[in-house]
Structure formats: C-alpha cells, structure tokens
Amino acid sequence: MKQLQTESPSKASPQNHQGRMIILMVITTIIIIIFQVQLANFIYRGEQNFWQSGSDSYGQLARALIEENLFTLNHADPTAHRPPLYPLFLASILTFTDNPQAIIVAQSILSGLTIGLLTGVAYFYTKKSWPTLIIIFLFALSKFIPVDNIVQHETVLFTFLLTVGGILYWAETNAHSNAKIVGLGVVLGLAALARPLAPVLLLFGILWLMWRVLQKNAFSHSLKRVGLFIATALLVLLPWGVRNWISLGTFSLTTTTQGANLWKGNNPATKDMYPELDADELAPLLYQTPTASGWWDPLHRLSTMTEPEQSAYLSNLGLAYIRERPFHFLKMGAVKIWALWTPQNIPTHSGKIEWTEGGARIYDLMPFYDDMTPMFLLYLLVLPGLWKCRKSPFVWYFIMWSLALTAVHAITFAESRFRWPLNMLMLPLAAVGAELIATKIYATIGHFIKKS
C-alpha cells in the first residue's frame, strides 16, 4: 500500500506507519488463526466432524479427484454441479493427509490472512492501532461467519480472493498499470471458480466502466482497462468452460445449477416457502413430484435429462414464470434484496415442504438460532465509515460488488450466507466509523471541558 500514502496525511513518517501496519497485520492474522482453530476444536467434538459439515458434495468431489482422477459425484459421470476451485483446494490437502484438521488449519489461515489484510486497510485510513480491536470484535461477534469459515463451504476461499481483489483494485486505481489489471482479473477469475459468479464479474466490469466515466476519465482509456480485466478473467475461466464442453457438451463458465437457481427463485412455490426455508429445500422435490396434475407437471421430465439439459430446462421454466407474472417477479425481487441485506439471518427456519395444487405447503417449522445485534452494530458503524472514505477506491469496489451481487440474487434467490463476504469487506469501514465517532465524542468532551 506504499503508493497509497498520499490519501491520508499523518505526523509520523510513511516508513514508520508502514512498519506499524505490517506488525499489526501479522499480529491480527495470528490471533484470528488461533481463534478459528480453537473454535473448530470446540465445534468438532464427539461424533460431529468436518466431513459432516457444510455441503458434503465438496468433499465427495475432492475425493473423486484423488481416487478416480474424475470430477464426479457418482463415480461415473462427469459433473459441473459445483465450481472447481474449492474441491481442488480440498484435494490438494487430501493428497498429503486424510486428517481434516489440516483442512481446518488451512481454512483458518485463509481467514486470518483475510482479516490481516482488512486490518491493513483500516490502519491506512485511521493511522491508529485500536480500530483493529473493532474488526476482531465484530468478526468474532458475528458467529455465523467464523463458523462458516471452518466447515465444508467455499466462503472462506472466496472471501480471501475477494479481499485480495479489493487491494489490487485500490492499488490499480491509485497507480495504473496493466500488470495490476491482469492481477485483478486473475484473482477475481479464480473467485468466480470458487463461487459461480461469472455474471457478477461482468456486471462489476460494467459498473467499473460507468464509475470511471462519471469520474471524467476518457471513455476509450477506461474501456481498454476494463476490457483487459474482463479478458483476463475470462481466460482464467476458459479451461473450466472447455472442460465442461468436452465432458458435458455445454460451454459453461459457471455450473450446471444456474438453471435450478433461477427456477428456485421464480416458481409458484417461492412465495409460500421463501424466505422462511432454504431455497435449496426445493432441490430434492424436483425428483419427487406428485403424480396428480398440477403446476409441477413439467418437472416430471427432469429425471430423464442430463445435467446441462436440466439446467436449460429449469432456466426456461423460470424465465417463463417471470414473463407470465412480471409484477410478482418485481415484488419477490424486493423480498430477495431484503433477504440478502437484512440483519436477520435468512433462512429463518428449518422445516418440511410439499407441493400443493397452486404452490407449496411448509410445516414442522423450527426457528434457527439468530442474533441480529452483530449485523445491526456493523451496519451502524459502516455508515459513518462509508461517508468518511467515500472517495476511496476500496469503498467503490465494495459498492460495485454489492450492486452486482444484489442484482444477480434479486433475479435468482438470496440468503444471508451470500452476503457474508461483503460483510467482511465492511469490517475496516466499520473500524473507520468507530474511530470517527470516538474522535467526535472526544472533541465534544474537550470542548465542554474548555468552556467550563
């Protein structure tokens, strides 16, 4: 971040600040790694273990890669049900040891490095050490995010790459170079191989171009920069697309669940079960449709289709539903945006679901544990932080990703876990907000003392 020092003047020399920032980042990284490992030791006690956590399909894919040299879930047919990076991450560790503790430590290191980088961002803005305590406190208080970092989920890997992308974007905006743009394209391309968000990358590029034009930058020069970024990201995604073309007959840069994701958020049952239940609860019912005539009749064909055919078919069903009920689509879009950003944890319940003639019925509902206080506090502190840093490229990186991700999930479906990487990007801004509030309070108290 040396080239960024012109943004924030300070009495101490830049060298001193850089040294302090590095020390602070290292200490914070070590603290978070220890915290995550100890949290895992607390969670995985007795019969509970890592391979039963999160989404077990990731572990299945990783073992298939090692044992059969095949990306498959059934030991025979190639799949693109999941993006490849996190299974490859798991497989790279399983090559050396079957002990899941090694995976937990590796994911804890990723978590620690992410918080370490975000600590550096907060220190750059404030030139103070104590706001780091705000980052650590809010991270630990959030509960759901630290736990998600040590289960079979891609979130911790995706969040690390998203954070590195933010640092690269910030550095590139302050001192342009093609190397930084290529680096940004590689990192965010890898992020789209951890979580299937190729459309979000395209939207991010469009928003970046619009932001540069609004900043009075030459359109042609801006187009070249954004074009280089998109081209690089697509090159990173290209091998996955080629593999899918050869193995599955479809050139997909994401997964074969994209059609299902669109359908899950746009069908007659959505209004009856969302956002109380996880939209993934619909997936098993795709192959358990009732025999009686109803809106689910088109789903009977799915069992005879290949993965790409299922994705295309469900995508067409979802699009048809949107065309037939445009106002309901807009209404549910607003609900999905709320579900993505509300401090309440979504989904709110576990339960059972069954088809009805006009939609679905949910029953045996049991509320999940929830605590909205951490997210309320984070949002409260982020607002002044966003205002103070409103001209910073890191803030606009966060805003552009937020807009792009919101647009995609408003069309498909949204849950709190999809937002958690963005919550991580909020942490340094919340620390800045806390520092700003503390400074104002200190100045006000000092003013009253002088008057008295």
N, C-alpha and C positions, 0 to 999 in steps of 0.2 A: 504493500500500500504506500510505498515511498512516494510515488508520483502523485498521490492524492493529498499531500500535506498542505497544499495551498488553500484547501477548503476550510481549514479550521485552525486559526492562529492560536498560539499559546506562548507563555513566557519561557517555558523550557525549550531546549534545543530540540530540533527534529530527531537527532540521534538518540537523545535521552528518551523521548516519547516512543520511538520505535523499539528501543530495548525494553522498556517497561511493558509495552504492548505484547511483545513476544513472550516475556516471562509470564504475564497474566494469561495469555492464551495456553501456554504449556501447563500451568497450574490448573486452570479450569478443565482442560482436556483430561488430565489425570484424575481429578475429582469426579468427573462425570463417568469415566470408565469404571472406577471403583464402585460408584453408586449403582450403575447398571448391572455390574456383575453380582453385587450383593443383593440387588432386587431379584435377579434371576434365581439366586440361591434360595431366596425366601419363597418364590413362587413355585419352583420346581422341587417340591418336597413330596415324599410318599410316592404315590402311583403316577402323579402328574409329571409329564416330561415334555421336552421340546417338540418331539415329533407328533404330539397330540395337540399342539397349539396352532393358532392361526389357520392357514389354509394348507392342509396336508398335501395337496396336489403339487406344491413346490418341491417338497421332499421326494415325492414319487418321481418327478421329472429328473431331479438331481441324481437319484439312484439309477434310473434308467440310462442316463448319460454315461455313468461309470460302468455299470454292469453289462449294458447292451449296446452302448455307443449309439443310442437312439433317443430322440426327444419324443417320448410316448407315455401315455397313461395306462395303456392296456397290454404292454409288452409286445405289441404287434404293429399297430397303426400309428404313423406319424401324427403329431398334433401341433396346433398353434393355439391351444386353449389358453396358454399363459405366454407372456413375453419371455425372452430367453435369459436376460441378464441375471436375475436373482437365482434361478436354478443353476446357472453356470457358476455363480458365486458360491452356492452351497456345494456344488460338485467339486470345485477347486479345493475346498476344505476337506470334504469326504475322501478325496484321493489320498490324503495323508493320515486321516484318523476318522473312525466312526463315532468318536465321542462328541456328542452335541455341545459339550462345554466349550469346545474350540470355536464352534459357530457363535455361541453366545458371547464369547470374548471378542471375536471379530466384529460382531454387530455392535458390541459395547464400544469398541474402538471407533467405529464409524460415528456412533452417537457422540462420543467425546470429541472427535475431530470437528464435527458439525458445530457443537456448542463452542469449541475453541475458536473457530473462525468467526462465529457470531459475536463472541466476546471482543475480538479484534475490531469488528465493525462498531460496536458500542464504545470502545475506548477511543477510536478515532474521532467519533462525534463529540465525546464529552471530555476527553483527556483526563478522566478520573477513573480510579480503580473500583470504587464502591458500587457503581451501577452493575458490575459483574454479579454482585450478590442478588440483584433483582432478576437477572437472567436465570441463575441457578435456582432461585426460589420459585419463579413462575414455571420453570421446566419441571421441577420436582412436584409442584403443587398440581400440575395438570393431570397427573396419574395415568390417564389413558395413553398418552404419548410415550412416556418411558416404558410402560408395559409393552406397547406395540413394537418398540424397538428390539425386544428380546424374544419375539415369537416368530413363527414362520410367515412373515409378511415382508413385502418388498419396500415398505415405507422408509425404513432407516437408510437403505441404499439410495432410494430416490431422493430423499431429503438431503443427503450428503451431496449428491450431484447437483441438485437444485441450488444449494448454498454456494458451492464452488462456481456454478454458473453466474450467480449474483456478483461474486467478487470479480470474475472476469469481465462481466458486463460493465461494472463500475470502473474498472481499470481501463477498459477499452474506450469508454465514453470520455474519460479524462485525458487519455493519451492514445489516440487512434493508431492501430497497427493491424495489418492483415493477419499477423500471427495470433493476436488476441481474438479476432473474429473467428478464425479457424478453430482455436481452442474452445471458444464458446460453443461453436457448432458441434464439436466432438463431444463435449461434456453433456450438452442438452440432448444430443442424439442418443447418447448412452442412457440418459434419464428416460427417454421415450422407449428404450428397450427394457427398462426396469418396470415402468408402468406404461400401459399402451396409450400414449398421449400424443401421437403424431399430429392429429388435427390441432391440438393445443399449440404445438410448436409453430404451425403455420399461422395461427391466429396471433401468437406472440410476435412473429416476424412482421405481420401486417400492422399491429399496434406500434411496434418499434418504428416502422417507417412513418406512420402518421405522427408519432411524437417528434421525430426528427424534423419533419416538415413544419410542424407547429413551432418548433424552436428556431425557425428561419434558416435551417440548413438547406443547401442546394438539393433539389429532388434527385437529380442524376447521381450525385455523390452518395446520397442516402440509400438510393436504390441499389447501388453497387455493394455497399456494406451489408445491407440486409440480404441481398441476393447471395453474397458469399456465405453468409451464415446459414441460410436455408439450404444452399447447395451442399455445404459441408455436413449438415445434419442428415440430409437425405443420403449422402454417401455412407454415413455410419449405419443408417437403417437398411441400405440396399442389400447387404448379404442376407439379412433376415427375410426380406421380400423375395429374393431369388430362391432361397431355401424353401419358402412356402410355395413358390411356383413349381419347383421341381417335385417336392414331396406331396403337395396337396392340390396342385393345379390352380392355385389362386395367388396373385401377386399382392399379398397383404403386408403392409408395413406395421401393422398393429397385431391383432389376434383375431381368431375366428369367433370371438364372443361379442364383437361390436354390434352385430345384428341383434343378438339377445339383449344387450344393454339398451339399445334403442327401444326394443319391444317391451322390456320390463318397465320402462317409464312411460309407455304410451299404449295402454290396452285397457279394456273395461274394468279389470280388477284393480288397477293402480289406485283409483280414488278410494277403494274400500280398505286397502291394507297399508297404504303409504301415508305418512312416514312412521306409523307405529311399528311395522315389521320391516326387517331387512328385505330389500327387493330381491336379493338372491334366493329368498324362500320360494320364489316363483319357479326357479330353475327345475327342481325335482318334479314339479307338477306338469312340466312340458311333456313328460313321458307317462303321465298318469291321468290323462284327460278322461272325463266320464264318457260313457257310451251314448248317453242321451243327447239329443240335438241341442245345441246352444252356441254361444259366440266362440267357444273353444274348438269347434269342429275343424277349422283349418290346421290345428296343431296335431291332428292325428297323423299327418304325413311326415312329421319330423323324424320318427324312428327309422324311416327308410332312407334318410338323406345322409350325405357325408357332412363333415364339419363346415366346409365352405358353403355347401348348399343350404344347410340350416341357417347359417349367418345371413345369407342373402334373402332367404325366405322370411325370416323373422324381421329383417330390416324392412322388407316390403310391407309386411303386416303393420309394423309400427308407423311407417310413412302413410299408409292408407288410413290408419286411425287418426293421424294428425290432420290429414286432408278432410276427413269426414267431420271432425269435431275441432275446428281451429280455436274456438273460444275456450273450450275445455283444455286444450293444449296450452294456451296462454295462462289460464288460471293455474293449472298444475305446474307450469314453469315458474310461477311466482312461489308456489309451495316448495318447489325443489330448491330455489335460491334461498328461501328461508331455512330449509333443512340443511343446506350447506354451511350457512353462516351463523345460525342461532347458537348461543352459548349452551343450549340444551343438547345433550348427546343423542344423536339420531343414528339408528332406530331406538325407540324408547322401550320396546317390549320384545320379549320372546313369545312365541305362540304357534298356533297351528292355523292352516289356511286350507280352504277347499273351494272349488269352483261353484258358482251359482248361475242361474239362467242369465242374469244380467251383469254379473261381475264376480265377486268372491265374498266369502264369509270368513272372518277371523275369530278365533275363540281360544280358550285356555290361556289368556294373556297373563304374562308375569312381567312386571316392570323391571327393567335393568337398573342397577345402581347408577346414580347420576349425582353430579355436584357441579352446578353452574358457576359457582364462585370463582374458580380459576379463570374461566373464559371471560366473565364479566370484568374481573380485575385486569386481565390482559388487554381487553378492548378499551377499558377506561384509560390505561396508561399509554396505549398506542396512539390515541388521538392527538395529544399534545406532541408526541414524538414525530408523528407524520407531519404536523404543521411546522415544527422547528426544522425538519430535514426535507421540506417539501421540494427543494430544488436538487436534491441529491439523486444521482442515477440509481443508487440502490433502492430508494423509495419507488422510483418509477419502474424499476424491474419488478418489484413486489406488486405494484398496482397492475402492470400489464399481465403478469401471470395470474393475478386474481381475476381480472376481467375475462381472460381467455378460458380459465378453468371454469368459471361461473357459467359462461356461455355454453360450454360443452355439457356440463351437468344439468343445466336447465332443459336441455333437449333430451338427455338420457335419464339418469336418476342420480340423486345426491345423498350422501351420508356424511356424518362428521369426519370419519376417517379420511375422506378425500381432501379435507381442508387442513389436516394436521401439518403437512409440510409447510403450508403458508403460515400457520401459527408459529412455526419455528422461525421463519423469516421476520415475524413480528417482534421476537424477543429483544433484539438490540434496539428497536424503535421504542418498545415499552421501557427499556432502561433509560433511553434518552428522555422520554416523557417523565419518568420518575425524577430524573436529575433536574429537569426544567421546573417541575412542581416544587422540589426541595429548594431550588435556588430562589424561586419567587417567595416561598414561605420565609426563608432565611432573610431575604431583603426586606420583606414586610416587617418582620420582627425587629430587625435592625433599625428600620425607620421609626417604629414606635418607641424603641429604647432611646434613640437620639432625641425625640420630641419630649420624652419625659425627663 
